[in-house]
């Protein structure tokens, strides 16, 4: 082998090593950003679903008397004139609990 072949091999190895050290941090940053993007996308979907459910609930409370009555009964403990409400110790009043 000639010294030019050694020189070419050495330049090639140094170029590959330099590329590795330059690209490795960029690749790591890319993977972290991609992971963060996935997490944020999932959070966005959850928030959109939550917003949809809240918009639906607002619509029901504005237009559905049954929904209004349900909230008044659950949260405020209201009842109709001919009804009696019994509260039991140790049993949660809110059905969501």
N, C-alpha and C positions, 0 to 999 in steps of 0.2 A: 504494500500500500504506500501510496505517496503521501507526503505531508499535507497536500491539498485535500486529500480524502479525510484525513484526521481533522483538518481545519473545518471542513464542511460538516462532519459529524458533530464536532464540538459546537459549532454555531447552531446546528439543528437542535441538539440537546439543550443548550442554553435558551433557545427560543421557546421550546416546549415548556421548560421549567418556568420561564418568565410568564408565559401565557397562563400556566397553571396557577401561579401565585397571584396574577392579576384577576383571573376569572373566578377563582374559588370564592372570594368574598362577595363578588357580584352574584354568583349563583346562590350563595347562602342568603343574601338579601332578597333575591327573587323568590326563593322558597318561603321565606318568612312573610313577604308581602302577599304571596298567593294564599298562604294559610290565613292571614288576616282578612283578605278579601272574601274567602269562603265563610269565615266566622261572621263578618259584617253582613254578607248576603243572607245568611241564616237568620241573623237578628232582624234584618229588614223584613223578611218574610213573616217572622213572628209578630213584628210591630204592625205590619199591614193587616194580618189576620185579627189582631187585637183591635185595630181601628175599625175594621169592618164590623166586628161584633158590637163595638160601642155605637157605631152609626146605626146599626140595626136596632139596638136597644133604645136609642134616642128616638128613632122613628116610631117604635112601638109605644113608648111613653107619650109621644105627642098624639098618636092616632088610635091607640087601642085602649079602651076603658078597662078591659080585663087585666092588662099589664099594669095599669095605674093602681087598680084595686089590689093586685098581688103585692106590689111594692108597699102600699099602705098597710097591708096586713102583716107582711114579713118584717119590715123595718120599724114601723110606728106602732105595731100592735093594735091597729084599729080593727073594729068588727062592725057588723051590721047591728041594727037595733035589737033584733030578736036572738042574737048569738051571745054566748058566754065564752070567755077565754080562760083556759086552765093552764097555769104554769107549774111545771114539776121541777123540783130541786134536782140539780145535776144533769138535767137535759138541756142542751143548748136551744135557745129560742130561734136562732138563725139557722135555717135548714142547710145553708152552705157550709156550716161547721162540721 
